[in-house]
Amino acid sequence: MSSKKDKNEQEPQTEEIKEETVETDAEEVKDEAKEESKEEKKEKKQKKESKKEAEIKETAEKLIQAEKEKYLRLCAEYDNFRKRSQKERESLYADIKADTLLKFLPVYDNLERALATPTADEAYRKGVEMTMVQFNQTLEKLGITEIEALGHKFDPHVHNAVMHVEDEAFGENEVVEVFQKGFKLNDKVIRFAMVKVAN
């Protein structure tokens, strides 16, 4: 009998142990489930954060690219402005130089007339010749050259025909007389040569 009692007493204890084990297992499962859900939440949170970071990075890269393009455009505009300003300055200088020299050309014409006029005073003639030589040297230093006309073919780009003559002794469109010399600064005509053209 005592063995039956012992069995009966042992059975409730075993059941209690089983219940405790089941409860412990259930708690462990709950704890694991909680931990898993926490980990899942963490992973989801990390994914969201990484997605936000990727979006922010992409936006930042787009903004940087846009700013780079703006900067390059601005550099190109500035370079074009600098080149345009340089050209304008150079052309303005050439225009002013040409206008100034154009105003001096009547003095040149008068010196030529003075040299062509016969005079008995040799000192006067020598003085005019020296002035003319100096004037020509100054023109040369400034880049002014005389336009070739006499004996050359008529060129409407550099000559201004004011008279026309028929003469078999000369070739067609040949310049036979120069009334007023023409000058150019580099390739720019300052004053056209006033000429008489044959045939």
Biotite code that builds the C-alpha atoms (Angstrom):
import biotite.structure as struc

atoms = struc.array([
    struc.Atom([0.000, 0.000, 0.000], chain_id="A", res_id=1, res_name="MET", atom_name="CA", element="C"),
    struc.Atom([2.709, 2.311, 0.882], chain_id="A", res_id=2, res_name="SER", atom_name="CA", element="C"),
    struc.Atom([4.071, 1.884, -2.602], chain_id="A", res_id=3, res_name="SER", atom_name="CA", element="C"),
    struc.Atom([0.684, 2.930, -4.029], chain_id="A", res_id=4, res_name="LYS", atom_name="CA", element="C"),
    struc.Atom([0.689, 5.960, -1.797], chain_id="A", res_id=5, res_name="LYS", atom_name="CA", element="C"),
    struc.Atom([4.129, 6.792, -2.909], chain_id="A", res_id=6, res_name="ASP", atom_name="CA", element="C"),
    struc.Atom([3.021, 6.461, -6.518], chain_id="A", res_id=7, res_name="LYS", atom_name="CA", element="C"),
    struc.Atom([0.020, 8.681, -5.887], chain_id="A", res_id=8, res_name="ASN", atom_name="CA", element="C"),
    struc.Atom([2.180, 11.225, -4.142], chain_id="A", res_id=9, res_name="GLU", atom_name="CA", element="C"),
    struc.Atom([4.744, 11.074, -6.911], chain_id="A", res_id=10, res_name="GLN", atom_name="CA", element="C"),
    struc.Atom([2.177, 11.436, -9.648], chain_id="A", res_id=11, res_name="GLU", atom_name="CA", element="C"),
    struc.Atom([0.908, 14.876, -8.503], chain_id="A", res_id=12, res_name="PRO", atom_name="CA", element="C"),
    struc.Atom([4.495, 16.037, -8.138], chain_id="A", res_id=13, res_name="GLN", atom_name="CA", element="C"),
    struc.Atom([5.300, 14.883, -11.645], chain_id="A", res_id=14, res_name="THR", atom_name="CA", element="C"),
    struc.Atom([2.227, 16.634, -12.924], chain_id="A", res_id=15, res_name="GLU", atom_name="CA", element="C"),
    struc.Atom([3.281, 19.784, -11.116], chain_id="A", res_id=16, res_name="GLU", atom_name="CA", element="C"),
    struc.Atom([6.748, 19.482, -12.575], chain_id="A", res_id=17, res_name="ILE", atom_name="CA", element="C"),
    struc.Atom([5.255, 18.930, -16.023], chain_id="A", res_id=18, res_name="LYS", atom_name="CA", element="C"),
    struc.Atom([3.005, 21.949, -15.596], chain_id="A", res_id=19, res_name="GLU", atom_name="CA", element="C"),
    struc.Atom([5.948, 24.043, -14.421], chain_id="A", res_id=20, res_name="GLU", atom_name="CA", element="C"),
    struc.Atom([8.010, 22.804, -17.356], chain_id="A", res_id=21, res_name="THR", atom_name="CA", element="C"),
    struc.Atom([5.180, 23.573, -19.778], chain_id="A", res_id=22, res_name="VAL", atom_name="CA", element="C"),
    struc.Atom([4.745, 27.008, -18.209], chain_id="A", res_id=23, res_name="GLU", atom_name="CA", element="C"),
    struc.Atom([8.487, 27.580, -18.358], chain_id="A", res_id=24, res_name="THR", atom_name="CA", element="C"),
    struc.Atom([8.552, 26.400, -21.971], chain_id="A", res_id=25, res_name="ASP", atom_name="CA", element="C"),
    struc.Atom([5.570, 28.599, -22.755], chain_id="A", res_id=26, res_name="ALA", atom_name="CA", element="C"),
    struc.Atom([7.299, 31.579, -21.151], chain_id="A", res_id=27, res_name="GLU", atom_name="CA", element="C"),
    struc.Atom([10.490, 30.790, -23.018], chain_id="A", res_id=28, res_name="GLU", atom_name="CA", element="C"),
    struc.Atom([8.554, 30.579, -26.279], chain_id="A", res_id=29, res_name="VAL", atom_name="CA", element="C"),
    struc.Atom([6.847, 33.888, -25.460], chain_id="A", res_id=30, res_name="LYS", atom_name="CA", element="C"),
    struc.Atom([10.212, 35.442, -24.610], chain_id="A", res_id=31, res_name="ASP", atom_name="CA", element="C"),
    struc.Atom([11.713, 34.082, -27.844], chain_id="A", res_id=32, res_name="GLU", atom_name="CA", element="C"),
    struc.Atom([8.707, 35.377, -29.790], chain_id="A", res_id=33, res_name="ALA", atom_name="CA", element="C"),
    struc.Atom([9.132, 38.787, -28.130], chain_id="A", res_id=34, res_name="LYS", atom_name="CA", element="C"),
    struc.Atom([12.842, 38.766, -28.905], chain_id="A", res_id=35, res_name="GLU", atom_name="CA", element="C"),
    struc.Atom([12.122, 37.740, -32.499], chain_id="A", res_id=36, res_name="GLU", atom_name="CA", element="C"),
    struc.Atom([9.522, 40.473, -32.874], chain_id="A", res_id=37, res_name="SER", atom_name="CA", element="C"),
    struc.Atom([11.985, 42.973, -31.348], chain_id="A", res_id=38, res_name="LYS", atom_name="CA", element="C"),
    struc.Atom([14.651, 41.815, -33.802], chain_id="A", res_id=39, res_name="GLU", atom_name="CA", element="C"),
    struc.Atom([12.167, 42.039, -36.669], chain_id="A", res_id=40, res_name="GLU", atom_name="CA", element="C"),
    struc.Atom([11.219, 45.535, -35.559], chain_id="A", res_id=41, res_name="LYS", atom_name="CA", element="C"),
    struc.Atom([14.908, 46.435, -35.340], chain_id="A", res_id=42, res_name="LYS", atom_name="CA", element="C"),
    struc.Atom([15.517, 45.022, -38.811], chain_id="A", res_id=43, res_name="GLU", atom_name="CA", element="C"),
    struc.Atom([12.509, 46.888, -40.205], chain_id="A", res_id=44, res_name="LYS", atom_name="CA", element="C"),
    struc.Atom([13.681, 50.064, -38.510], chain_id="A", res_id=45, res_name="LYS", atom_name="CA", element="C"),
    struc.Atom([17.195, 49.576, -39.902], chain_id="A", res_id=46, res_name="GLN", atom_name="CA", element="C"),
    struc.Atom([15.774, 48.934, -43.376], chain_id="A", res_id=47, res_name="LYS", atom_name="CA", element="C"),
    struc.Atom([13.688, 52.109, -43.153], chain_id="A", res_id=48, res_name="LYS", atom_name="CA", element="C"),
    struc.Atom([16.693, 54.068, -41.928], chain_id="A", res_id=49, res_name="GLU", atom_name="CA", element="C"),
    struc.Atom([18.940, 52.678, -44.651], chain_id="A", res_id=50, res_name="SER", atom_name="CA", element="C"),
    struc.Atom([16.233, 53.438, -47.235], chain_id="A", res_id=51, res_name="LYS", atom_name="CA", element="C"),
    struc.Atom([15.973, 57.014, -45.909], chain_id="A", res_id=52, res_name="LYS", atom_name="CA", element="C"),
    struc.Atom([19.764, 57.322, -45.946], chain_id="A", res_id=53, res_name="GLU", atom_name="CA", element="C"),
    struc.Atom([19.850, 56.078, -49.539], chain_id="A", res_id=54, res_name="ALA", atom_name="CA", element="C"),
    struc.Atom([17.162, 58.607, -50.522], chain_id="A", res_id=55, res_name="GLU", atom_name="CA", element="C"),
    struc.Atom([19.022, 61.404, -48.721], chain_id="A", res_id=56, res_name="ILE", atom_name="CA", element="C"),
    struc.Atom([22.283, 60.353, -50.368], chain_id="A", res_id=57, res_name="LYS", atom_name="CA", element="C"),
    struc.Atom([20.627, 60.255, -53.803], chain_id="A", res_id=58, res_name="GLU", atom_name="CA", element="C"),
    struc.Atom([19.065, 63.696, -53.247], chain_id="A", res_id=59, res_name="THR", atom_name="CA", element="C"),
    struc.Atom([22.403, 65.078, -52.042], chain_id="A", res_id=60, res_name="ALA", atom_name="CA", element="C"),
    struc.Atom([24.170, 63.663, -55.104], chain_id="A", res_id=61, res_name="GLU", atom_name="CA", element="C"),
    struc.Atom([21.551, 65.241, -57.397], chain_id="A", res_id=62, res_name="LYS", atom_name="CA", element="C"),
    struc.Atom([21.976, 68.593, -55.641], chain_id="A", res_id=63, res_name="LEU", atom_name="CA", element="C"),
    struc.Atom([25.775, 68.348, -55.876], chain_id="A", res_id=64, res_name="ILE", atom_name="CA", element="C"),
    struc.Atom([25.512, 67.496, -59.586], chain_id="A", res_id=65, res_name="GLN", atom_name="CA", element="C"),
    struc.Atom([23.163, 70.446, -60.175], chain_id="A", res_id=66, res_name="ALA", atom_name="CA", element="C"),
    struc.Atom([25.553, 72.789, -58.336], chain_id="A", res_id=67, res_name="GLU", atom_name="CA", element="C"),
    struc.Atom([28.501, 71.431, -60.361], chain_id="A", res_id=68, res_name="LYS", atom_name="CA", element="C"),
    struc.Atom([26.613, 72.111, -63.592], chain_id="A", res_id=69, res_name="GLU", atom_name="CA", element="C"),
    struc.Atom([25.743, 75.634, -62.390], chain_id="A", res_id=70, res_name="LYS", atom_name="CA", element="C"),
    struc.Atom([29.391, 76.218, -61.516], chain_id="A", res_id=71, res_name="TYR", atom_name="CA", element="C"),
    struc.Atom([30.608, 74.948, -64.901], chain_id="A", res_id=72, res_name="LEU", atom_name="CA", element="C"),
    struc.Atom([28.025, 77.101, -66.712], chain_id="A", res_id=73, res_name="ARG", atom_name="CA", element="C"),
    struc.Atom([29.085, 80.122, -64.678], chain_id="A", res_id=74, res_name="LEU", atom_name="CA", element="C"),
    struc.Atom([32.767, 79.444, -65.454], chain_id="A", res_id=75, res_name="CYS", atom_name="CA", element="C"),
    struc.Atom([31.993, 79.139, -69.161], chain_id="A", res_id=76, res_name="ALA", atom_name="CA", element="C"),
    struc.Atom([29.940, 82.355, -69.111], chain_id="A", res_id=77, res_name="GLU", atom_name="CA", element="C"),
    struc.Atom([32.724, 84.191, -67.311], chain_id="A", res_id=78, res_name="TYR", atom_name="CA", element="C"),
    struc.Atom([35.312, 82.873, -69.784], chain_id="A", res_id=79, res_name="ASP", atom_name="CA", element="C"),
    struc.Atom([33.148, 83.996, -72.720], chain_id="A", res_id=80, res_name="ASN", atom_name="CA", element="C"),
    struc.Atom([32.627, 87.393, -71.070], chain_id="A", res_id=81, res_name="PHE", atom_name="CA", element="C"),
    struc.Atom([36.390, 87.759, -70.517], chain_id="A", res_id=82, res_name="ARG", atom_name="CA", element="C"),
    struc.Atom([37.171, 86.861, -74.135], chain_id="A", res_id=83, res_name="LYS", atom_name="CA", element="C"),
    struc.Atom([34.426, 89.147, -75.455], chain_id="A", res_id=84, res_name="ARG", atom_name="CA", element="C"),
    struc.Atom([35.667, 92.020, -73.266], chain_id="A", res_id=85, res_name="SER", atom_name="CA", element="C"),
    struc.Atom([39.232, 91.447, -74.470], chain_id="A", res_id=86, res_name="GLN", atom_name="CA", element="C"),
    struc.Atom([38.109, 91.531, -78.122], chain_id="A", res_id=87, res_name="LYS", atom_name="CA", element="C"),
    struc.Atom([36.022, 94.645, -77.508], chain_id="A", res_id=88, res_name="GLU", atom_name="CA", element="C"),
    struc.Atom([38.968, 96.358, -75.817], chain_id="A", res_id=89, res_name="ARG", atom_name="CA", element="C"),
    struc.Atom([41.297, 95.445, -78.666], chain_id="A", res_id=90, res_name="GLU", atom_name="CA", element="C"),
    struc.Atom([38.837, 96.532, -81.359], chain_id="A", res_id=91, res_name="SER", atom_name="CA", element="C"),
    struc.Atom([38.049, 99.731, -79.431], chain_id="A", res_id=92, res_name="LEU", atom_name="CA", element="C"),
    struc.Atom([41.776, 100.499, -79.232], chain_id="A", res_id=93, res_name="TYR", atom_name="CA", element="C"),
    struc.Atom([42.170, 99.810, -82.972], chain_id="A", res_id=94, res_name="ALA", atom_name="CA", element="C"),
    struc.Atom([39.119, 101.978, -83.788], chain_id="A", res_id=95, res_name="ASP", atom_name="CA", element="C"),
    struc.Atom([40.373, 104.883, -81.669], chain_id="A", res_id=96, res_name="ILE", atom_name="CA", element="C"),
    struc.Atom([43.831, 104.552, -83.192], chain_id="A", res_id=97, res_name="LYS", atom_name="CA", element="C"),
    struc.Atom([42.371, 104.526, -86.727], chain_id="A", res_id=98, res_name="ALA", atom_name="CA", element="C"),
    struc.Atom([40.135, 107.550, -86.018], chain_id="A", res_id=99, res_name="ASP", atom_name="CA", element="C"),
    struc.Atom([43.051, 109.505, -84.554], chain_id="A", res_id=100, res_name="THR", atom_name="CA", element="C"),
    struc.Atom([45.332, 108.684, -87.483], chain_id="A", res_id=101, res_name="LEU", atom_name="CA", element="C"),
    struc.Atom([42.575, 109.587, -89.950], chain_id="A", res_id=102, res_name="LEU", atom_name="CA", element="C"),
    struc.Atom([42.567, 113.088, -88.459], chain_id="A", res_id=103, res_name="LYS", atom_name="CA", element="C"),
    struc.Atom([46.343, 113.343, -89.049], chain_id="A", res_id=104, res_name="PHE", atom_name="CA", element="C"),
    struc.Atom([46.180, 112.281, -92.702], chain_id="A", res_id=105, res_name="LEU", atom_name="CA", element="C"),
    struc.Atom([45.302, 115.795, -93.993], chain_id="A", res_id=106, res_name="PRO", atom_name="CA", element="C"),
    struc.Atom([48.625, 116.927, -92.442], chain_id="A", res_id=107, res_name="VAL", atom_name="CA", element="C"),
    struc.Atom([50.317, 114.129, -94.429], chain_id="A", res_id=108, res_name="TYR", atom_name="CA", element="C"),
    struc.Atom([48.564, 115.331, -97.620], chain_id="A", res_id=109, res_name="ASP", atom_name="CA", element="C"),
    struc.Atom([49.693, 118.923, -97.006], chain_id="A", res_id=110, res_name="ASN", atom_name="CA", element="C"),
    struc.Atom([53.289, 117.800, -96.456], chain_id="A", res_id=111, res_name="LEU", atom_name="CA", element="C"),
    struc.Atom([53.144, 115.904, -99.773], chain_id="A", res_id=112, res_name="GLU", atom_name="CA", element="C"),
    struc.Atom([51.788, 119.014, -101.549], chain_id="A", res_id=113, res_name="ARG", atom_name="CA", element="C"),
    struc.Atom([54.554, 121.090, -99.974], chain_id="A", res_id=114, res_name="ALA", atom_name="CA", element="C"),
    struc.Atom([57.152, 118.632, -101.276], chain_id="A", res_id=115, res_name="LEU", atom_name="CA", element="C"),
    struc.Atom([55.585, 118.696, -104.767], chain_id="A", res_id=116, res_name="ALA", atom_name="CA", element="C"),
    struc.Atom([55.660, 122.502, -104.917], chain_id="A", res_id=117, res_name="THR", atom_name="CA", element="C"),
    struc.Atom([58.884, 123.845, -106.428], chain_id="A", res_id=118, res_name="PRO", atom_name="CA", element="C"),
    struc.Atom([60.838, 126.189, -104.164], chain_id="A", res_id=119, res_name="THR", atom_name="CA", element="C"),
    struc.Atom([64.110, 128.088, -104.331], chain_id="A", res_id=120, res_name="ALA", atom_name="CA", element="C"),
    struc.Atom([64.708, 127.768, -100.596], chain_id="A", res_id=121, res_name="ASP", atom_name="CA", element="C"),
    struc.Atom([66.656, 124.517, -100.114], chain_id="A", res_id=122, res_name="GLU", atom_name="CA", element="C"),
    struc.Atom([66.562, 124.720, -96.290], chain_id="A", res_id=123, res_name="ALA", atom_name="CA", element="C"),
    struc.Atom([62.755, 124.915, -96.412], chain_id="A", res_id=124, res_name="TYR", atom_name="CA", element="C"),
    struc.Atom([62.599, 121.900, -98.730], chain_id="A", res_id=125, res_name="ARG", atom_name="CA", element="C"),
    struc.Atom([65.029, 119.917, -96.527], chain_id="A", res_id=126, res_name="LYS", atom_name="CA", element="C"),
    struc.Atom([62.918, 120.720, -93.426], chain_id="A", res_id=127, res_name="GLY", atom_name="CA", element="C"),
    struc.Atom([59.701, 119.504, -95.107], chain_id="A", res_id=128, res_name="VAL", atom_name="CA", element="C"),
    struc.Atom([61.450, 116.334, -96.303], chain_id="A", res_id=129, res_name="GLU", atom_name="CA", element="C"),
    struc.Atom([62.723, 115.588, -92.780], chain_id="A", res_id=130, res_name="MET", atom_name="CA", element="C"),
    struc.Atom([59.225, 116.179, -91.345], chain_id="A", res_id=131, res_name="THR", atom_name="CA", element="C"),
    struc.Atom([57.758, 113.847, -93.981], chain_id="A", res_id=132, res_name="MET", atom_name="CA", element="C"),
    struc.Atom([60.336, 111.115, -93.211], chain_id="A", res_id=133, res_name="VAL", atom_name="CA", element="C"),
    struc.Atom([59.577, 111.372, -89.497], chain_id="A", res_id=134, res_name="GLN", atom_name="CA", element="C"),
    struc.Atom([55.825, 111.290, -90.197], chain_id="A", res_id=135, res_name="PHE", atom_name="CA", element="C"),
    struc.Atom([56.257, 108.132, -92.318], chain_id="A", res_id=136, res_name="ASN", atom_name="CA", element="C"),
    struc.Atom([58.389, 106.453, -89.621], chain_id="A", res_id=137, res_name="GLN", atom_name="CA", element="C"),
    struc.Atom([55.738, 107.234, -86.996], chain_id="A", res_id=138, res_name="THR", atom_name="CA", element="C"),
    struc.Atom([53.004, 105.787, -89.213], chain_id="A", res_id=139, res_name="LEU", atom_name="CA", element="C"),
    struc.Atom([55.107, 102.673, -89.749], chain_id="A", res_id=140, res_name="GLU", atom_name="CA", element="C"),
    struc.Atom([55.668, 102.228, -85.989], chain_id="A", res_id=141, res_name="LYS", atom_name="CA", element="C"),
    struc.Atom([51.915, 102.467, -85.424], chain_id="A", res_id=142, res_name="LEU", atom_name="CA", element="C"),
    struc.Atom([51.277, 99.731, -88.002], chain_id="A", res_id=143, res_name="GLY", atom_name="CA", element="C"),
    struc.Atom([49.912, 102.055, -90.690], chain_id="A", res_id=144, res_name="ILE", atom_name="CA", element="C"),
    struc.Atom([50.792, 101.072, -94.244], chain_id="A", res_id=145, res_name="THR", atom_name="CA", element="C"),
    struc.Atom([50.167, 102.839, -97.521], chain_id="A", res_id=146, res_name="GLU", atom_name="CA", element="C"),
    struc.Atom([47.759, 101.122, -99.919], chain_id="A", res_id=147, res_name="ILE", atom_name="CA", element="C"),
    struc.Atom([49.531, 100.289, -103.182], chain_id="A", res_id=148, res_name="GLU", atom_name="CA", element="C"),
    struc.Atom([47.626, 101.823, -106.057], chain_id="A", res_id=149, res_name="ALA", atom_name="CA", element="C"),
    struc.Atom([49.551, 103.232, -109.036], chain_id="A", res_id=150, res_name="LEU", atom_name="CA", element="C"),
    struc.Atom([50.093, 100.583, -111.706], chain_id="A", res_id=151, res_name="GLY", atom_name="CA", element="C"),
    struc.Atom([48.045, 97.960, -109.806], chain_id="A", res_id=152, res_name="HIS", atom_name="CA", element="C"),
    struc.Atom([44.668, 96.467, -110.705], chain_id="A", res_id=153, res_name="LYS", atom_name="CA", element="C"),
    struc.Atom([41.684, 98.340, -109.312], chain_id="A", res_id=154, res_name="PHE", atom_name="CA", element="C"),
    struc.Atom([40.420, 96.735, -106.077], chain_id="A", res_id=155, res_name="ASP", atom_name="CA", element="C"),
    struc.Atom([37.109, 98.101, -104.752], chain_id="A", res_id=156, res_name="PRO", atom_name="CA", element="C"),
    struc.Atom([38.062, 96.914, -101.244], chain_id="A", res_id=157, res_name="HIS", atom_name="CA", element="C"),
    struc.Atom([40.917, 99.428, -101.002], chain_id="A", res_id=158, res_name="VAL", atom_name="CA", element="C"),
    struc.Atom([40.490, 101.860, -103.933], chain_id="A", res_id=159, res_name="HIS", atom_name="CA", element="C"),
    struc.Atom([37.903, 104.541, -104.611], chain_id="A", res_id=160, res_name="ASN", atom_name="CA", element="C"),
    struc.Atom([37.611, 105.246, -108.350], chain_id="A", res_id=161, res_name="ALA", atom_name="CA", element="C"),
    struc.Atom([36.627, 108.873, -108.979], chain_id="A", res_id=162, res_name="VAL", atom_name="CA", element="C"),
    struc.Atom([37.609, 109.009, -112.658], chain_id="A", res_id=163, res_name="MET", atom_name="CA", element="C"),
    struc.Atom([37.612, 106.629, -115.592], chain_id="A", res_id=164, res_name="HIS", atom_name="CA", element="C"),
    struc.Atom([39.661, 106.983, -118.756], chain_id="A", res_id=165, res_name="VAL", atom_name="CA", element="C"),
    struc.Atom([39.859, 104.987, -122.009], chain_id="A", res_id=166, res_name="GLU", atom_name="CA", element="C"),
    struc.Atom([43.513, 104.516, -122.946], chain_id="A", res_id=167, res_name="ASP", atom_name="CA", element="C"),
    struc.Atom([44.991, 101.634, -124.944], chain_id="A", res_id=168, res_name="GLU", atom_name="CA", element="C"),
    struc.Atom([48.424, 102.195, -123.366], chain_id="A", res_id=169, res_name="ALA", atom_name="CA", element="C"),
    struc.Atom([47.164, 100.797, -120.053], chain_id="A", res_id=170, res_name="PHE", atom_name="CA", element="C"),
    struc.Atom([45.708, 97.428, -119.114], chain_id="A", res_id=171, res_name="GLY", atom_name="CA", element="C"),
    struc.Atom([42.102, 96.787, -118.132], chain_id="A", res_id=172, res_name="GLU", atom_name="CA", element="C"),
    struc.Atom([41.076, 98.174, -114.711], chain_id="A", res_id=173, res_name="ASN", atom_name="CA", element="C"),
    struc.Atom([44.575, 99.523, -114.135], chain_id="A", res_id=174, res_name="GLU", atom_name="CA", element="C"),
    struc.Atom([45.062, 102.433, -111.749], chain_id="A", res_id=175, res_name="VAL", atom_name="CA", element="C"),
    struc.Atom([46.752, 105.197, -113.787], chain_id="A", res_id=176, res_name="VAL", atom_name="CA", element="C"),
    struc.Atom([46.694, 108.098, -111.329], chain_id="A", res_id=177, res_name="GLU", atom_name="CA", element="C"),
    struc.Atom([46.414, 108.532, -107.544], chain_id="A", res_id=178, res_name="VAL", atom_name="CA", element="C"),
    struc.Atom([44.689, 111.706, -106.325], chain_id="A", res_id=179, res_name="PHE", atom_name="CA", element="C"),
    struc.Atom([44.891, 110.868, -102.631], chain_id="A", res_id=180, res_name="GLN", atom_name="CA", element="C"),
    struc.Atom([46.888, 108.074, -101.004], chain_id="A", res_id=181, res_name="LYS", atom_name="CA", element="C"),
    struc.Atom([45.064, 105.401, -99.055], chain_id="A", res_id=182, res_name="GLY", atom_name="CA", element="C"),
    struc.Atom([46.145, 103.860, -95.756], chain_id="A", res_id=183, res_name="PHE", atom_name="CA", element="C"),
    struc.Atom([45.300, 100.812, -93.713], chain_id="A", res_id=184, res_name="LYS", atom_name="CA", element="C"),
    struc.Atom([45.916, 99.734, -90.125], chain_id="A", res_id=185, res_name="LEU", atom_name="CA", element="C"),
    struc.Atom([46.827, 96.041, -90.289], chain_id="A", res_id=186, res_name="ASN", atom_name="CA", element="C"),
    struc.Atom([43.924, 94.767, -92.472], chain_id="A", res_id=187, res_name="ASP", atom_name="CA", element="C"),
    struc.Atom([41.481, 97.581, -91.698], chain_id="A", res_id=188, res_name="LYS", atom_name="CA", element="C"),
    struc.Atom([41.227, 100.343, -94.307], chain_id="A", res_id=189, res_name="VAL", atom_name="CA", element="C"),
    struc.Atom([41.508, 103.774, -92.662], chain_id="A", res_id=190, res_name="ILE", atom_name="CA", element="C"),
    struc.Atom([41.201, 105.745, -95.881], chain_id="A", res_id=191, res_name="ARG", atom_name="CA", element="C"),
    struc.Atom([40.546, 104.474, -99.392], chain_id="A", res_id=192, res_name="PHE", atom_name="CA", element="C"),
    struc.Atom([42.967, 105.488, -102.126], chain_id="A", res_id=193, res_name="ALA", atom_name="CA", element="C"),
    struc.Atom([41.290, 107.984, -104.464], chain_id="A", res_id=194, res_name="MET", atom_name="CA", element="C"),
    struc.Atom([42.261, 106.916, -107.990], chain_id="A", res_id=195, res_name="VAL", atom_name="CA", element="C"),
    struc.Atom([41.734, 107.223, -111.752], chain_id="A", res_id=196, res_name="LYS", atom_name="CA", element="C"),
    struc.Atom([41.131, 103.886, -113.511], chain_id="A", res_id=197, res_name="VAL", atom_name="CA", element="C"),
    struc.Atom([41.817, 103.055, -117.163], chain_id="A", res_id=198, res_name="ALA", atom_name="CA", element="C"),
    struc.Atom([39.639, 100.981, -119.511], chain_id="A", res_id=199, res_name="ASN", atom_name="CA", element="C"),
])
